[in-house]
Amino acid sequence: MKKINLLVIKSYLGPLLMTFFISLFILDMQFLWKYVDDLVGKGLEWQMIAKLLFYASSTFVPLALPLAILLSSLMTFGNLGEHYELVAMKAAGISLRKIMIPLVILSIFISISAFYFSNNVLPGANLKFQSLLYDIRKQKLAFNIKEGIFYNGLNNYTIRIGKKDSDGIHIADVMIYNHTKKMGNINVTTAKTGKMESAGDGRYIIFTLYDGCSYQEKVDVTGHRITRPFQRTKFKEQYRRFDLKEFELNHTDEDLFKDHYLMLDLKQLKISIDSLSDNLRKQKDKFSSDYLKNHKLYLKTDTTIIVDTLKPLKSDFLSNFDKATQQKIAEYAVNSAQIAKNSSKYHKNIFRTGNEKIIKHWVVWHKKFTLSFACFVLFFIGAPLGAIIRKGGLGLPVVISVIFFIVFHITSITGEKYAKAAVLDPVIGMWISSAILLPIGIFLTYKATTDSPLLDTDSWRKIFGRVIKSKK
């Protein structure tokens, strides 16, 4: 490898890694802000949070990698142009095309790696991330009783503590409502003082109550609604143990999520699409064959008349019947029509749901290719644009990169939503962003390799001056 190629690659890899991890960090922060209510107050260990962020970061790679390639390529060629290194290379007889060749090869390698990641790593990361996030969101808030507030986090119990010492153990003015019988506040325990301690490595919480009384209404006595009998028991010391197993994080079986289209690779997606398409076709064929058989007009009198409801009838087909029979026929026909209408609506919803599910599978199938292609296209936007503006660092390149990335992201999201809503074909919806940016990349590459003054202010000033003079 020539030293000049090695220099260009080294100049590119540093900004690429930096911008990639910065993009991931920003996306992780956005994720935390979105799900902060589901994470705070549940007593999660830092290892669990770190694992969730790791899996989340893996799912953000398809969004962070194109942005990193766009920004780093723009920064690299902007720095080379700002420090007149591009000028020196061109003076030595090296064209911009030759300068870009090692990075083009590297971009091809990155695109292939992105496809491998999207097809082989991303489905597993989505499975781990979605299942862990589901478990955390279903997790109860950590056991935490505050002073003067009724706490009902424990199943079938409501606890109120009037005062809690700074050590978190000694408590006073305690009330415990037992709702295990699901009959209201018929069993209440009060105590003047007590202690609240954990045991069994946090598996249990033990209340030691002093100088208290238990009140229990006797609802198993005949006539209790009239006499209202109750039992009162005083105690000097009483122990209550509560199991905190329900506050532990329960891991859901990942097999429940593995058939989702986000957790499948290309081969599995194709098998799933074929299976769903075949099932939908069978449902439509069955509906078509059963419709005529199930929705006909049957009238049982001396003779049985069977009329196909899909064929027009003569206006006098009821003239041979008396008025009572005609009314009965009309009522039956209206009921049959209503049943047929409801059946059609029901099957229409089933067919639409099945078709939408197939479309979502196709969207994910195309998405595995669009990620790789987007990385390649955005490189051919960032590299020539950096050579044209000749500005490095994180100033102007960031602004320009953000603008192009917003265009890419908005068109991608819009196309995906239209595809999922069956407004656009999945091929058009998923490739529309690349189709828009590809001509821009070709145009910028042509302008950069031919040294066209695309962003030269003097050139634009002359053009506008000519336009103004021609109008005058």
Buried (B, 14 or more C-beta within 10 A) or exposed (E): EEEBBEBBBEBBBEBBEBBBEBBBEEBBEEBBEEBEEEBEEBBBEEEBEEBBBBBBBBBBBBBBBBBBBBBBBBBBBBBBBBEEBBEEBBEEEBEBEBBBEBBBEBBBEBBEEBBEBBBEEBBBBBBBBBBBBBBBEEBBEEBEBEEEEEBEBBEEBBBBBEEBEEEEEBBBBBBBBBBEEEEEEBBBBBBEBBBBEBEEEEEBBBBBBBBBBBBBBEBEEEEEEEEEEBEEEEEEEBEBEBEBEEBEBEEEEBEEBBEBBBBBBBEBBBEBBEEBBEEBEEBBEEBEEEBEEEBBBEBEEEEEBEBEBEEEEEEEEBEEBEEEEEEBBEEEBEEBEEEBEEBEEEBEEBBEEBBEBBBBBBBBBBBBBBBBBBBBBBBBBBBBBBBBBBBBEBEBBBEBBBEBBEBBBEBBEBBBEBBBEBEBEBEBBBBBBBEBBBEBBBBBBEBBBEEBEBBEEEEEEEEEEEEEEEEE
